[in-house]
Amino acid sequence: MTQREKPIEIINPPNMLKVKVGGRIAPADPAAIARAEAALEEIKHEFRNWLGEEVNKLEAALTRVHSEGLEGDAGDELFTVAHDLRGLGTTYDYPLVTRMAASLSRLVETSEKRASVPLELVEAHVGAIRAALRQNIRTDDNAVGRTLAEELETRVIALVGAPS
């Protein structure tokens, strides 16, 4: 038998993930989903307070930036808090806060960007986020909230470029 005439052997390795996890995932239990939704509804009234605590952290980070500058640890802290707030806004039923915090995060996400960012634009973001919470402006269905978010985003794009 020559090299070309040798039979082909097919090897099927065992699916170790299936072995470890088991078979198919069981369908979601509608009763468990209903209980989770009911529990979420019970704590929903706390969302605004929790979001307020996060905005307080953002304002404290901005105060530190005023003392120490945007570069260094203070700028890192501001980015971290803004990034966290970006994730929490929608979770706490304030998608407009998520949008504004995302814009702020893009503005200060790297030390290179922070070196050229006007502090006034950072302050405008923080003030807009506080105003959205204070005025209970949750979505960009609100014309003032939408216009403010768009203006902040436009200024960020002018400085650091469009999101990739």
C-alpha positions in Angstrom: 0.0 0.0 0.0 1.4 3.4 -0.9 1.0 6.6 1.0 -2.0 7.6 -1.1 -3.8 4.3 -0.5 -3.8 4.3 3.3 -7.3 4.5 4.8 -8.3 7.7 6.4 -8.9 7.5 10.1 -11.4 10.0 11.6 -10.9 10.8 15.3 -13.8 12.3 17.2 -12.6 13.6 20.5 -15.0 13.4 23.5 -17.0 16.5 24.3 -15.6 17.2 27.7 -17.7 20.2 28.2 -20.9 18.1 27.8 -19.5 15.5 30.2 -18.7 18.2 32.8 -21.9 20.2 32.4 -24.3 17.5 31.6 -26.9 17.3 29.0 -29.2 19.9 27.8 -30.1 22.8 30.0 -33.5 22.5 31.5 -36.1 25.0 30.3 -36.6 28.1 32.5 -39.1 27.7 35.3 -41.8 30.3 34.7 -42.6 30.3 38.4 -39.0 31.1 39.3 -38.9 33.9 36.7 -42.1 35.3 38.2 -40.7 35.2 41.7 -37.5 36.9 40.5 -39.5 39.6 38.8 -41.7 40.1 41.9 -38.6 40.4 44.1 -37.1 43.0 41.7 -40.3 45.0 41.7 -40.2 45.0 45.6 -36.7 46.7 45.6 -37.3 48.9 42.5 -38.1 51.9 44.8 -34.5 51.7 46.1 -33.0 52.1 42.6 -33.0 55.9 42.7 -31.2 55.9 46.1 -28.6 53.4 45.0 -28.0 55.4 41.8 -27.7 58.5 44.0 -25.0 56.9 46.0 -23.1 56.1 42.7 -23.5 59.7 41.5 -22.1 60.9 44.9 -19.0 58.7 44.2 -18.7 60.4 40.8 -18.9 63.8 42.4 -16.3 62.8 45.0 -14.0 61.6 42.2 -14.5 64.9 40.5 -13.6 66.8 43.7 -10.4 64.7 43.9 -9.6 65.6 40.3 -10.0 69.3 41.2 -7.4 68.8 43.9 -5.0 66.4 42.2 -5.6 66.9 38.5 -7.1 64.7 35.8 -4.0 62.6 35.3 -2.8 60.0 37.7 -4.8 58.2 40.3 -7.6 60.8 40.5 -8.3 60.5 36.8 -8.2 56.7 37.1 -10.7 56.8 39.9 -13.0 59.2 37.9 -12.9 56.8 34.9 -13.6 53.7 37.1 -16.6 55.4 38.8 -17.9 56.7 35.4 -17.5 53.2 33.9 -19.4 51.6 36.8 -22.1 54.2 36.5 -22.4 53.4 32.8 -23.3 49.9 33.7 -25.6 50.7 36.5 -27.7 53.5 34.9 -29.8 51.2 32.8 -29.9 48.5 35.6 -31.4 51.2 37.9 -33.9 52.3 35.2 -32.0 55.4 34.1 -30.7 54.6 30.6 -30.0 58.3 30.1 -27.5 58.2 32.9 -25.9 55.2 31.2 -25.6 57.2 28.0 -24.0 60.2 29.7 -21.7 58.1 31.8 -20.6 56.2 28.7 -19.7 59.5 27.1 -17.7 60.5 30.1 -16.0 57.2 30.2 -14.9 57.6 26.6 -13.6 61.0 27.4 -11.3 60.0 30.2 -10.6 56.3 29.5 -6.9 56.7 29.0 -4.2 58.8 30.4 -3.5 60.1 26.8 -7.1 61.3 26.5 -7.0 62.9 30.0 -4.0 64.9 29.1 -6.0 66.9 26.6 -9.5 67.0 28.1 -10.9 70.3 29.3 -12.0 69.9 32.9 -15.1 71.9 32.0 -16.4 69.1 29.8 -15.8 66.6 32.6 -17.7 68.9 35.0 -20.5 69.2 32.4 -20.9 65.4 32.3 -21.0 65.1 36.0 -23.5 67.9 36.3 -25.7 66.5 33.6 -25.8 63.1 35.3 -26.7 64.7 38.7 -29.4 66.8 37.0 -30.9 63.7 35.3 -31.2 62.0 38.6 -32.4 65.1 40.5 -35.0 65.9 37.8 -36.0 62.2 37.4 -35.1 62.3 33.7 -34.7 58.6 33.0 -34.7 58.3 29.2 -33.8 60.3 26.1 -37.6 60.5 25.4 -37.2 63.7 27.5 -36.2 66.4 24.9 -33.9 68.3 27.3 -32.2 65.1 28.5 -31.7 63.9 24.9 -30.4 67.3 23.7 -28.0 67.5 26.6 -26.7 63.9 26.0 -26.3 64.6 22.3 -24.3 67.8 23.0 -22.0 66.0 25.4 -21.4 63.2 23.0 -20.8 65.6 20.1 -18.1 67.4 22.1 -16.5 64.1 23.2 -16.4 63.0 19.5 -14.8 66.3 18.5 -12.0 65.7 21.1 -11.4 62.0 21.1 -13.1 60.7 17.9 -16.1 58.6 17.3 -16.6 55.3 19.1 -15.1 52.3 17.4 
